[in-house]
Amino acid sequence: MINGRDQNVEQLDNEYVKKQIAKYQEQHRQVVFKRRRLTLLLTLTCLIFAFVGFQLFSDHQRLVKLEAIKQEAVADNKVVSDNVTQLKKEVALLKDEDYVAKLARSRFYYSKDGEQVYPIASQNQNTKDQEDAKVEKAIDRTNGSSTAEE
C-alpha cells in the first residue's frame, strides 16, 4: 500500500525542490564525512592504545627479568663476599708462623732438626681428603659466581 502511494506522488521540478534536494545531499555528505572522520580517529586511537599497551607489557617483562638478575647478582655477591672473608681469615692464619709451621709439618712432613716423622696411612689419607674437599669447595664457591653470570 505504501508503495502504491509512492507511485502516485510526483516530484515538482522547481527551484525550491532542487534547493531542498541539494541541501539534503549536502547534509548527507557531511554525515558520511563525519562518520568516516570519527571512524578514522577511533581507529588511530585504538592503534595508539595498542602500541602503548604493548610497550608497557614489554617494559614490565623486561623489569621482571632485570629484577630476577638483580636477585641472582645479590645472592652471588653474598657468596663471593663470604668466600672473600673466609680467604682473608686463611691469609691471616698464614701470617702466623706457628700455624704455617704446623701446616707444613702436617701436609708436607717437614720436621725440626733431630725429629723423625712417622705418617699413619689412614690418618694421612683422611686429612688429605678433607683438605682436597676444602680446596674444591673454595673453588666451587669462587666459580659459582662466574657460572651464574653465564
C-alpha positions, 0 to 999 in steps of 0.5 A: 500500500505504501508503495502504491502511494509512492507511485502516485506522488510526483516530484515538482521540478522547481527551484525550491525542490532542487534547493531542498534536494541539494541541501539534503545531499549536502547534509548527507555528505557531511554525515558520511564525512563525519562518520568516516572522520570519527571512524578514522580517529577511533581507529588511530586511537585504538592503534595508539592504545595498542602500541602503548599497551604493548610497550608497557607489557614489554617494559614490565617483562623486561623489569621482571627479568632485570629484577630476577638478575638483580636477585641472582647478582645479590645472592652471588655477591653474598657468596663471593663476599663470604668466600672473600672473608673466609680467604682473608681469615686463611691469609691471616692464619698464614701470617702466623708462623706457628700455624704455617709451621704446623701446616707444613709439618702436617701436609708436607712432613717437614720436621725440626732438626733431630725429629723423625716423622712417622705418617699413619696411612689412614690418618694421612689419607683422611686429612688429605681428603678433607683438605682436597674437599676444602680446596674444591669447595673454595673453588666451587664457591669462587666459580659459582659466581662466574657460572651464574653470570653465564 
